[in-house]
Amino acid sequence: MTKVSLDAALDAVLARATPLPAEDVPLAAAVGRVLVEDVRAQEDRPTAAESAMDGYAVCSSDVAQAPVALRLAGESQAGSPMMGVLPMGQVARISTGALLPDGADAVVRQEDTEPAPDGAITIAVTVPSGYDVRQPGEDWRAGDVLLAAGTQVTPEALAPLAGAGAATIRAARRPRVAVLATGDELAGVGDVLPPGWVRETSTTTLPAILARAGAETVWSAIARDDPADLDRALHLALAAAPDLILVCGGASVGPHDIVRPAVAQHGFSEVFGRVLVKPGGPAWCAHREGGPLLLGLPGNPVASVVVTHLLAVPAVARMLGADVPVREVTATLTTPARGAGPRLHAARGRLTAGANGWELEVLTKQGSHQLTSLVEVNALALVPPGTDTPLQPGDTVTARLL
């Protein structure tokens, strides 16, 4: 059974988690997807000079001797521009976002004007050419790259994409995931809990984590510690055509751990057998040529969540086409952080922005059975192997963002 470091395990997983084929994605469904080609602007934005304020469009030379009263020539509204040329010595009422009439080169704000007795408009201030005017192409020019290939689309990025008229984007399709929990002692969330059993959480928690990462879970189930039941479950999982299979439990060294032989019978070859990390040491990986990647996770639900973040989430990111599949920062500890002997300790923590950078509080509950420790965690403190003396407040540590 090959034992590897977390870095080696991650490298092995990412080497087999290749980007998936591209597809056209409607803009409304684009959040979380990674672009496989640049999105370019098809026209300038703004397409022409427009007002940045409510007020009056003027020729700046006409107000050089303000205060001055000028006749009102018309009005330009957003979506309904004033036609023709603004005559010299006259102004046009204008609203925010409306096109400047030809002949105007500045805007005087509403509050800097007042009506004159004869119906004219008194301009109280001088303004330079271009004042309160959004210039053509100020945001982008036709042909500019708005989002580059390899960029993950955020909700905020939808604004320029929509503004450029990108009704669809080209992105790798979403990874398809199957989740299988194994064990005779597992009860469903809504089932009666017999003595000695525990409620199964992974088929609820892990799909939610991977959905946030951009994947879709196409199948999930619980299998008993029985070769026939496990074989049937693996058949069903593979029939769902997943790109990634997560198998929780049944992969340690006990007499009832039958998952590895069952997986091998389905044509999978083991990539690594254990990972030198706490929690999550029993994690393993297998791959079938031309088929899905399989990650074996510890049966312990907290450890399975940690390993999902350490290995499965980066695998999903790579399948989506992300160049950098992990998110890490350097943080200053505000609490001690213990090592785990020869293993890397992925300690659950709470990352916050401090006055001098990122700060990380290692949570008090670090037991692998303590589900409540997952409520506050938003990062993992990666305490290096061989850290015999606990790290202290003020020490720095790499934090893996969740």
C-alpha positions as a Markdown table, in Angstrom:
| # | Residue | x | y | z |
|---|---|---|---|---|
| 1 | Met | 0.0 | 0.0 | 0.0 |
| 2 | Thr | 1.7 | 3.1 | -1.3 |
| 3 | Lys | 1.9 | 6.0 | 1.3 |
| 4 | Val | 2.4 | 9.5 | -0.2 |
| 5 | Ser | 2.5 | 13.0 | 1.0 |
| 6 | Leu | -0.4 | 15.4 | 0.4 |
| 7 | Asp | 1.5 | 17.2 | -2.3 |
| 8 | Ala | 2.3 | 13.9 | -4.1 |
| 9 | Ala | -1.4 | 12.8 | -3.7 |
| 10 | Leu | -2.6 | 16.1 | -5.1 |
| 11 | Asp | -0.2 | 16.0 | -8.0 |
| 12 | Ala | -1.3 | 12.4 | -8.8 |
| 13 | Val | -5.0 | 13.4 | -8.7 |
| 14 | Leu | -4.6 | 16.5 | -10.8 |
| 15 | Ala | -2.6 | 14.6 | -13.4 |
| 16 | Arg | -5.6 | 12.4 | -14.0 |
| 17 | Ala | -8.3 | 15.1 | -13.7 |
| 18 | Thr | -8.0 | 16.6 | -17.2 |
| 19 | Pro | -10.2 | 19.4 | -18.4 |
| 20 | Leu | -13.5 | 18.2 | -19.7 |
| 21 | Pro | -14.9 | 18.9 | -23.2 |
| 22 | Ala | -16.2 | 22.4 | -23.9 |
| 23 | Glu | -19.9 | 23.3 | -24.4 |
| 24 | Asp | -22.0 | 26.4 | -24.9 |
| 25 | Val | -23.3 | 27.7 | -21.6 |
| 26 | Pro | -26.2 | 30.2 | -21.3 |
| 27 | Leu | -25.1 | 33.3 | -19.5 |
| 28 | Ala | -27.6 | 32.7 | -16.6 |
| 29 | Ala | -25.9 | 29.4 | -15.9 |
| 30 | Ala | -22.3 | 30.6 | -16.3 |
| 31 | Val | -21.4 | 31.3 | -12.6 |
| 32 | Gly | -18.7 | 28.9 | -11.5 |
| 33 | Arg | -17.7 | 27.8 | -15.0 |
| 34 | Val | -14.2 | 28.3 | -16.4 |
| 35 | Leu | -13.9 | 29.9 | -19.8 |
| 36 | Val | -12.1 | 27.9 | -22.5 |
| 37 | Glu | -11.9 | 30.9 | -24.8 |
| 38 | Asp | -11.7 | 34.7 | -24.4 |
| 39 | Val | -14.8 | 36.8 | -24.3 |
| 40 | Arg | -14.3 | 39.9 | -26.4 |
| 41 | Ala | -16.4 | 43.0 | -26.7 |
| 42 | Gln | -18.2 | 43.5 | -30.0 |
| 43 | Glu | -18.7 | 47.2 | -29.6 |
| 44 | Asp | -17.4 | 50.1 | -27.6 |
| 45 | Arg | -19.0 | 50.8 | -24.2 |
| 46 | Pro | -20.3 | 53.5 | -24.0 |
| 47 | Thr | -21.0 | 53.4 | -27.8 |
| 48 | Ala | -21.1 | 57.2 | -27.8 |
| 49 | Ala | -20.6 | 60.1 | -25.3 |
| 50 | Glu | -23.2 | 60.1 | -22.6 |
| 51 | Ser | -24.1 | 62.0 | -19.5 |
| 52 | Ala | -22.8 | 60.9 | -16.1 |
| 53 | Met | -25.3 | 63.1 | -14.2 |
| 54 | Asp | -28.8 | 64.7 | -14.5 |
| 55 | Gly | -28.5 | 68.3 | -15.7 |
| 56 | Tyr | -27.9 | 70.2 | -18.9 |
| 57 | Ala | -25.8 | 69.4 | -21.9 |
| 58 | Val | -23.8 | 72.4 | -22.9 |
| 59 | Cys | -21.0 | 73.6 | -25.1 |
| 60 | Ser | -18.3 | 74.4 | -22.6 |
| 61 | Ser | -17.3 | 77.6 | -24.4 |
| 62 | Asp | -20.9 | 78.9 | -24.0 |
| 63 | Val | -20.6 | 78.8 | -20.1 |
| 64 | Ala | -17.1 | 80.1 | -19.9 |
| 65 | Gln | -18.4 | 83.4 | -18.5 |
| 66 | Ala | -20.9 | 81.9 | -16.1 |
| 67 | Pro | -23.3 | 82.8 | -14.6 |
| 68 | Val | -25.1 | 83.0 | -18.0 |
| 69 | Ala | -28.7 | 82.4 | -19.1 |
| 70 | Leu | -29.1 | 80.1 | -22.1 |
| 71 | Arg | -32.2 | 79.0 | -24.0 |
| 72 | Leu | -33.5 | 75.5 | -23.7 |
| 73 | Ala | -33.2 | 73.7 | -27.0 |
| 74 | Gly | -34.7 | 70.3 | -26.1 |
| 75 | Glu | -34.1 | 67.2 | -24.0 |
| 76 | Ser | -32.1 | 64.0 | -24.3 |
| 77 | Gln | -33.3 | 61.1 | -22.2 |
| 78 | Ala | -31.8 | 57.6 | -21.7 |
| 79 | Gly | -33.0 | 55.6 | -24.7 |
| 80 | Ser | -34.5 | 58.7 | -26.4 |
| 81 | Pro | -31.7 | 61.0 | -27.5 |
| 82 | Met | -32.2 | 64.5 | -28.8 |
| 83 | Met | -32.0 | 64.6 | -32.5 |
| 84 | Gly | -30.0 | 67.1 | -34.4 |
| 85 | Val | -27.2 | 69.5 | -33.4 |
| 86 | Leu | -27.4 | 71.6 | -30.2 |
| 87 | Pro | -27.4 | 75.2 | -31.4 |
| 88 | Met | -24.7 | 77.6 | -30.1 |
| 89 | Gly | -25.7 | 79.5 | -27.0 |
| 90 | Gln | -28.4 | 76.9 | -26.1 |
| 91 | Val | -28.6 | 74.0 | -23.7 |
| 92 | Ala | -30.4 | 70.6 | -23.6 |
| 93 | Arg | -31.9 | 69.0 | -20.5 |
| 94 | Ile | -30.2 | 65.6 | -20.1 |
| 95 | Ser | -30.6 | 62.6 | -17.8 |
| 96 | Thr | -28.0 | 60.2 | -16.6 |
| 97 | Gly | -27.0 | 57.8 | -19.3 |
| 98 | Ala | -28.5 | 59.8 | -22.1 |
| 99 | Leu | -26.5 | 60.5 | -25.2 |
| 100 | Leu | -25.0 | 64.0 | -25.5 |
| 101 | Pro | -26.4 | 65.9 | -28.5 |
| 102 | Asp | -24.0 | 66.7 | -31.3 |
| 103 | Gly | -22.4 | 70.1 | -30.5 |
| 104 | Ala | -22.4 | 69.5 | -26.7 |
| 105 | Asp | -19.1 | 68.6 | -24.9 |
| 106 | Ala | -19.9 | 68.9 | -21.2 |
| 107 | Val | -22.7 | 68.5 | -18.6 |
| 108 | Val | -23.7 | 71.0 | -16.0 |
| 109 | Arg | -25.3 | 69.3 | -13.0 |
| 110 | Gln | -28.9 | 70.1 | -12.1 |
| 111 | Glu | -28.0 | 71.6 | -8.8 |
| 112 | Asp | -25.7 | 74.2 | -10.5 |
| 113 | Thr | -28.6 | 75.7 | -12.5 |
| 114 | Glu | -31.8 | 77.5 | -12.0 |
| 115 | Pro | -34.7 | 78.6 | -14.2 |
| 116 | Ala | -34.6 | 82.1 | -15.6 |
| 117 | Pro | -37.8 | 84.3 | -15.7 |
| 118 | Asp | -38.0 | 84.1 | -19.5 |
| 119 | Gly | -37.9 | 80.3 | -19.6 |
| 120 | Ala | -34.2 | 80.1 | -20.2 |
| 121 | Ile | -31.8 | 78.2 | -17.9 |
| 122 | Thr | -29.2 | 80.1 | -15.8 |
| 123 | Ile | -25.9 | 78.2 | -15.7 |
| 124 | Ala | -24.2 | 79.2 | -12.4 |
| 125 | Val | -20.8 | 77.5 | -13.0 |
| 126 | Thr | -18.2 | 77.1 | -15.6 |
| 127 | Val | -17.3 | 73.5 | -16.7 |
| 128 | Pro | -14.4 | 72.3 | -18.8 |
| 129 | Ser | -14.9 | 70.2 | -22.0 |
| 130 | Gly | -15.7 | 66.6 | -21.0 |
| 131 | Tyr | -17.0 | 67.4 | -17.6 |
| 132 | Asp | -19.4 | 64.7 | -16.3 |
| 133 | Val | -19.3 | 63.0 | -19.7 |
| 134 | Arg | -18.7 | 59.3 | -20.1 |
| 135 | Gln | -16.5 | 59.1 | -23.2 |
| 136 | Pro | -17.0 | 56.5 | -25.9 |
| 137 | Gly | -15.1 | 53.3 | -25.1 |
| 138 | Glu | -14.3 | 54.5 | -21.6 |
| 139 | Asp | -15.2 | 51.1 | -20.2 |
| 140 | Trp | -14.0 | 49.0 | -23.1 |
| 141 | Arg | -13.3 | 49.1 | -26.9 |
| 142 | Ala | -14.6 | 46.7 | -29.5 |
| 143 | Gly | -12.3 | 43.8 | -29.6 |
| 144 | Asp | -11.1 | 44.1 | -26.0 |
| 145 | Val | -10.8 | 40.9 | -23.9 |
| 146 | Leu | -13.4 | 41.2 | -21.2 |
| 147 | Leu | -12.7 | 37.9 | -19.6 |
| 148 | Ala | -9.7 | 35.7 | -20.6 |
| 149 | Ala | -9.7 | 32.0 | -21.1 |
| 150 | Gly | -9.1 | 30.2 | -17.8 |
| 151 | Thr | -11.1 | 32.7 | -15.8 |
| 152 | Gln | -13.8 | 31.3 | -13.5 |
| 153 | Val | -17.0 | 33.3 | -14.0 |
| 154 | Thr | -18.2 | 35.0 | -10.8 |
| 155 | Pro | -21.7 | 36.6 | -10.2 |
| 156 | Glu | -20.0 | 40.0 | -10.6 |
| 157 | Ala | -18.4 | 39.0 | -13.9 |
| 158 | Leu | -21.9 | 38.5 | -15.4 |
| 159 | Ala | -22.3 | 42.3 | -15.5 |
| 160 | Pro | -19.6 | 42.9 | -18.2 |
| 161 | Leu | -20.6 | 39.7 | -20.0 |
| 162 | Ala | -24.2 | 40.8 | -20.2 |
| 163 | Gly | -23.2 | 44.3 | -21.1 |
| 164 | Ala | -21.2 | 43.0 | -24.0 |
| 165 | Gly | -24.1 | 40.9 | -25.2 |
| 166 | Ala | -22.5 | 37.6 | -24.5 |
| 167 | Ala | -25.6 | 35.4 | -24.4 |
| 168 | Thr | -23.5 | 32.3 | -24.1 |
| 169 | Ile | -20.0 | 31.4 | -23.1 |
| 170 | Arg | -17.7 | 28.5 | -24.0 |
| 171 | Ala | -16.7 | 26.5 | -20.9 |
| 172 | Ala | -15.8 | 23.0 | -19.9 |
| 173 | Arg | -18.8 | 21.0 | -19.0 |
| 174 | Arg | -19.5 | 20.5 | -15.3 |
| 175 | Pro | -17.9 | 17.4 | -13.8 |
| 176 | Arg | -20.3 | 14.6 | -13.0 |
| 177 | Val | -19.8 | 13.1 | -9.6 |
| 178 | Ala | -21.1 | 9.8 | -7.9 |
| 179 | Val | -20.9 | 9.5 | -4.1 |
| 180 | Leu | -21.1 | 6.1 | -2.5 |
| 181 | Ala | -21.1 | 5.7 | 1.3 |
| 182 | Thr | -20.4 | 2.2 | 2.7 |
| 183 | Gly | -21.1 | 0.5 | 6.0 |
| 184 | Asp | -23.5 | -1.8 | 7.8 |
| 185 | Glu | -23.9 | 0.8 | 10.5 |
| 186 | Leu | -25.2 | 3.7 | 8.4 |
| 187 | Ala | -28.7 | 5.0 | 8.7 |
| 188 | Gly | -30.3 | 7.5 | 6.4 |
| 189 | Val | -31.0 | 11.0 | 7.5 |
| 190 | Gly | -34.7 | 10.4 | 8.1 |
| 191 | Asp | -34.5 | 6.7 | 9.2 |
| 192 | Val | -35.0 | 5.3 | 12.6 |
| 193 | Leu | -31.6 | 5.0 | 14.3 |
| 194 | Pro | -31.0 | 1.4 | 15.6 |
| 195 | Pro | -28.6 | 0.8 | 18.5 |
| 196 | Gly | -25.0 | 1.0 | 17.4 |
| 197 | Trp | -25.8 | 2.7 | 14.1 |
| 198 | Val | -24.9 | 6.3 | 13.0 |
| 199 | Arg | -26.5 | 8.6 | 10.6 |
| 200 | Glu | -24.8 | 8.8 | 7.3 |
| 201 | Thr | -23.8 | 12.4 | 6.3 |
| 202 | Ser | -21.4 | 12.1 | 3.4 |
| 203 | Thr | -24.1 | 11.7 | 0.7 |
| 204 | Thr | -25.6 | 15.0 | 1.8 |
| 205 | Thr | -22.5 | 17.0 | 2.6 |
| 206 | Leu | -20.1 | 16.1 | -0.1 |
| 207 | Pro | -22.4 | 16.8 | -3.0 |
| 208 | Ala | -23.1 | 20.2 | -1.6 |
| 209 | Ile | -19.3 | 20.9 | -1.3 |
| 210 | Leu | -18.7 | 19.8 | -4.9 |
| 211 | Ala | -21.7 | 21.7 | -6.2 |
| 212 | Arg | -20.2 | 24.9 | -4.7 |
| 213 | Ala | -17.0 | 23.9 | -6.5 |
| 214 | Gly | -18.8 | 23.6 | -9.8 |
| 215 | Ala | -19.7 | 19.9 | -10.1 |
| 216 | Glu | -23.0 | 18.1 | -10.3 |
| 217 | Thr | -23.7 | 14.9 | -8.4 |
| 218 | Val | -25.5 | 12.5 | -10.7 |
| 219 | Trp | -25.8 | 9.6 | -8.3 |
| 220 | Ser | -25.5 | 8.8 | -4.6 |
| 221 | Ala | -26.3 | 5.8 | -2.4 |
| 222 | Ile | -25.4 | 3.7 | 0.7 |
| 223 | Ala | -24.0 | 0.2 | 0.2 |
| 224 | Arg | -23.7 | -2.4 | 2.9 |
| 225 | Asp | -20.5 | -4.3 | 3.8 |
| 226 | Asp | -21.4 | -7.1 | 1.5 |
| 227 | Pro | -19.5 | -7.9 | -1.7 |
| 228 | Ala | -22.7 | -8.4 | -3.8 |
| 229 | Asp | -24.3 | -5.1 | -2.6 |
| 230 | Leu | -21.1 | -3.2 | -3.1 |
| 231 | Asp | -20.7 | -4.7 | -6.6 |
| 232 | Arg | -24.2 | -3.7 | -7.5 |
| 233 | Ala | -23.7 | -0.1 | -6.2 |
| 234 | Leu | -20.5 | 0.3 | -8.2 |
| 235 | His | -22.3 | -0.9 | -11.3 |
| 236 | Leu | -25.0 | 1.7 | -10.8 |
| 237 | Ala | -22.4 | 4.4 | -10.1 |
| 238 | Leu | -20.6 | 3.7 | -13.3 |
| 239 | Ala | -23.8 | 3.6 | -15.2 |
| 240 | Ala | -24.4 | 7.2 | -14.3 |
| 241 | Ala | -21.2 | 8.1 | -16.4 |
| 242 | Pro | -19.4 | 10.0 | -13.7 |
| 243 | Asp | -16.1 | 11.8 | -14.1 |
| 244 | Leu | -15.3 | 11.4 | -10.4 |
| 245 | Ile | -16.4 | 8.8 | -7.9 |
| 246 | Leu | -16.1 | 9.3 | -4.2 |
| 247 | Val | -16.3 | 6.1 | -2.1 |
| 248 | Cys | -16.6 | 6.8 | 1.7 |
| 249 | Gly | -15.5 | 4.1 | 4.1 |
| 250 | Gly | -14.5 | 0.5 | 3.9 |
| 251 | Ala | -10.9 | 1.3 | 2.8 |
| 252 | Ser | -8.8 | 1.0 | 6.0 |
| 253 | Val | -7.2 | -2.2 | 7.2 |
| 254 | Gly | -10.0 | -4.0 | 9.1 |
| 255 | Pro | -11.5 | -7.4 | 8.1 |
| 256 | His | -14.7 | -5.7 | 6.8 |
| 257 | Asp | -12.9 | -3.3 | 4.5 |
| 258 | Ile | -13.8 | -4.7 | 1.1 |
| 259 | Val | -13.9 | -1.6 | -1.1 |
| 260 | Arg | -10.5 | -1.9 | -2.7 |
| 261 | Pro | -10.9 | -5.4 | -4.0 |
| 262 | Ala | -14.4 | -4.5 | -5.3 |
| 263 | Val | -13.0 | -1.4 | -7.1 |
| 264 | Ala | -10.2 | -3.5 | -8.6 |
| 265 | Gln | -12.8 | -5.9 | -10.0 |
| 266 | His | -14.3 | -3.1 | -11.9 |
| 267 | Gly | -11.0 | -2.4 | -13.7 |
| 268 | Phe | -9.5 | 0.3 | -11.5 |
| 269 | Ser | -5.8 | 0.5 | -10.8 |
| 270 | Glu | -4.6 | 1.9 | -7.5 |
| 271 | Val | -2.7 | 5.2 | -7.8 |
| 272 | Phe | -1.8 | 5.6 | -4.1 |
| 273 | Gly | -3.0 | 3.8 | -1.0 |
| 274 | Arg | -2.7 | 6.2 | 1.9 |
| 275 | Val | -1.9 | 9.9 | 2.4 |
| 276 | Leu | 0.3 | 11.2 | 5.1 |
| 277 | Val | -2.2 | 13.7 | 6.4 |
| 278 | Lys | -4.4 | 14.1 | 9.5 |
| 279 | Pro | -7.3 | 13.7 | 9.4 |
| 280 | Gly | -7.7 | 11.7 | 6.3 |
| 281 | Gly | -4.8 | 9.2 | 6.3 |
| 282 | Pro | -6.8 | 6.3 | 4.8 |
| 283 | Ala | -7.6 | 8.3 | 1.7 |
| 284 | Trp | -6.6 | 6.6 | -1.5 |
| 285 | Cys | -7.0 | 7.0 | -5.3 |
| 286 | Ala | -7.7 | 4.7 | -8.2 |
| 287 | His | -8.2 | 5.2 | -11.9 |
| 288 | Arg | -9.6 | 3.3 | -14.8 |
| 289 | Glu | -8.2 | 3.9 | -18.3 |
| 290 | Gly | -10.7 | 5.9 | -20.3 |
| 291 | Gly | -13.0 | 6.0 | -17.2 |
| 292 | Pro | -13.5 | 8.0 | -14.1 |
| 293 | Leu | -11.2 | 9.0 | -11.3 |
| 294 | Leu | -12.0 | 7.4 | -8.0 |
| 295 | Leu | -11.2 | 8.8 | -4.6 |
| 296 | Gly | -11.5 | 6.6 | -1.6 |
| 297 | Leu | -12.3 | 8.6 | 1.5 |
| 298 | Pro | -12.3 | 7.8 | 5.2 |
| 299 | Gly | -15.6 | 6.6 | 6.7 |
| 300 | Asn | -15.2 | 9.2 | 9.4 |
| 301 | Pro | -17.4 | 12.1 | 8.1 |
| 302 | Val | -15.2 | 14.9 | 9.3 |
| 303 | Ala | -12.1 | 13.3 | 7.6 |
| 304 | Ser | -14.1 | 12.7 | 4.4 |
| 305 | Val | -15.0 | 16.4 | 4.3 |
| 306 | Val | -11.3 | 17.4 | 4.9 |
| 307 | Val | -10.1 | 15.1 | 2.1 |
| 308 | Thr | -12.8 | 16.3 | -0.2 |
| 309 | His | -11.5 | 19.8 | 0.2 |
| 310 | Leu | -7.9 | 18.7 | -0.1 |
| 311 | Leu | -8.2 | 16.4 | -3.2 |
| 312 | Ala | -11.7 | 16.3 | -4.7 |
| 313 | Val | -12.3 | 20.0 | -4.9 |
| 314 | Pro | -9.0 | 20.7 | -6.7 |
| 315 | Ala | -9.8 | 17.8 | -9.1 |
| 316 | Val | -13.2 | 19.4 | -9.9 |
| 317 | Ala | -11.4 | 22.7 | -10.5 |
| 318 | Arg | -8.9 | 21.1 | -12.9 |
| 319 | Met | -11.8 | 19.3 | -14.8 |
| 320 | Leu | -13.4 | 22.7 | -15.2 |
| 321 | Gly | -10.2 | 24.0 | -16.7 |
| 322 | Ala | -8.8 | 26.1 | -13.8 |
| 323 | Asp | -5.1 | 26.8 | -14.1 |
| 324 | Val | -4.7 | 27.2 | -10.3 |
| 325 | Pro | -7.0 | 24.5 | -8.7 |
| 326 | Val | -6.1 | 25.3 | -5.1 |
| 327 | Arg | -6.5 | 28.6 | -3.1 |
| 328 | Glu | -4.0 | 29.2 | -0.4 |
| 329 | Val | -2.8 | 32.2 | 1.6 |
| 330 | Thr | -0.2 | 32.8 | 4.2 |
| 331 | Ala | -1.8 | 33.5 | 7.6 |
| 332 | Thr | -0.6 | 34.5 | 11.1 |
| 333 | Leu | -1.8 | 32.2 | 13.8 |
| 334 | Thr | -3.8 | 33.6 | 16.7 |
| 335 | Thr | -3.9 | 30.3 | 18.5 |
| 336 | Pro | -1.5 | 27.4 | 18.9 |
| 337 | Ala | -1.5 | 24.7 | 16.1 |
| 338 | Arg | -0.3 | 21.2 | 16.9 |
| 339 | Gly | 1.6 | 19.0 | 14.5 |
| 340 | Ala | 0.8 | 15.4 | 13.7 |
| 341 | Gly | 4.2 | 13.7 | 13.8 |
| 342 | Pro | 5.3 | 12.5 | 10.4 |
| 343 | Arg | 1.9 | 13.6 | 8.8 |
| 344 | Leu | 0.8 | 17.0 | 7.7 |
| 345 | His | -1.9 | 18.2 | 10.0 |
| 346 | Ala | -4.8 | 19.9 | 8.2 |
| 347 | Ala | -6.2 | 21.7 | 11.3 |
| 348 | Arg | -9.7 | 23.2 | 10.9 |
| 349 | Gly | -9.6 | 26.9 | 11.4 |
| 350 | Arg | -11.3 | 30.2 | 11.0 |
| 351 | Leu | -9.6 | 32.7 | 8.6 |
| 352 | Thr | -10.2 | 36.4 | 9.0 |
| 353 | Ala | -8.7 | 39.6 | 7.7 |
| 354 | Gly | -6.6 | 41.3 | 10.4 |
| 355 | Ala | -4.9 | 44.7 | 10.5 |
| 356 | Asn | -1.7 | 43.3 | 9.1 |
| 357 | Gly | -3.0 | 40.6 | 6.8 |
| 358 | Trp | -4.7 | 37.2 | 7.2 |
| 359 | Glu | -5.2 | 35.7 | 10.6 |
| 360 | Leu | -6.1 | 32.1 | 11.4 |
| 361 | Glu | -7.7 | 30.8 | 14.6 |
| 362 | Val | -7.4 | 27.0 | 15.0 |
| 363 | Leu | -10.7 | 25.8 | 16.3 |
| 364 | Thr | -10.8 | 24.1 | 19.7 |
| 365 | Lys | -12.7 | 21.0 | 18.3 |
| 366 | Gln | -10.3 | 19.0 | 16.2 |
| 367 | Gly | -11.6 | 15.5 | 16.9 |
| 368 | Ser | -12.5 | 13.6 | 13.7 |
| 369 | His | -15.9 | 12.7 | 15.2 |
| 370 | Gln | -16.9 | 16.3 | 16.0 |
| 371 | Leu | -19.3 | 17.4 | 13.3 |
| 372 | Thr | -19.9 | 20.8 | 14.9 |
| 373 | Ser | -16.3 | 21.7 | 14.1 |
| 374 | Leu | -17.4 | 22.0 | 10.4 |
| 375 | Val | -19.8 | 24.8 | 11.2 |
| 376 | Glu | -17.3 | 27.6 | 11.7 |
| 377 | Val | -14.4 | 26.3 | 9.5 |
| 378 | Asn | -13.5 | 28.2 | 6.4 |
| 379 | Ala | -9.8 | 27.2 | 6.0 |
| 380 | Leu | -7.4 | 24.5 | 6.9 |
| 381 | Ala | -4.1 | 25.3 | 8.7 |
| 382 | Leu | -1.5 | 23.1 | 7.0 |
| 383 | Val | 0.9 | 22.3 | 9.8 |
| 384 | Pro | 4.0 | 20.7 | 8.3 |
| 385 | Pro | 5.0 | 17.2 | 9.1 |
| 386 | Gly | 7.7 | 17.0 | 11.8 |
| 387 | Thr | 6.3 | 19.9 | 13.7 |
| 388 | Asp | 7.1 | 18.4 | 17.2 |
| 389 | Thr | 6.6 | 21.6 | 19.1 |
| 390 | Pro | 3.2 | 23.3 | 18.5 |
| 391 | Leu | 3.2 | 26.4 | 16.5 |
| 392 | Gln | 2.4 | 29.5 | 18.5 |
| 393 | Pro | 0.4 | 32.7 | 18.0 |
| 394 | Gly | 2.4 | 34.9 | 15.8 |
| 395 | Asp | 3.8 | 32.1 | 13.7 |
| 396 | Thr | 2.8 | 31.9 | 10.1 |
| 397 | Val | 1.2 | 29.0 | 8.4 |
| 398 | Thr | -0.2 | 28.1 | 4.9 |
| 399 | Ala | -4.0 | 28.2 | 5.0 |
| 400 | Arg | -6.0 | 26.3 | 2.4 |
| 401 | Leu | -9.2 | 28.2 | 1.7 |
| 402 | Leu | -12.4 | 26.2 | 1.7 |
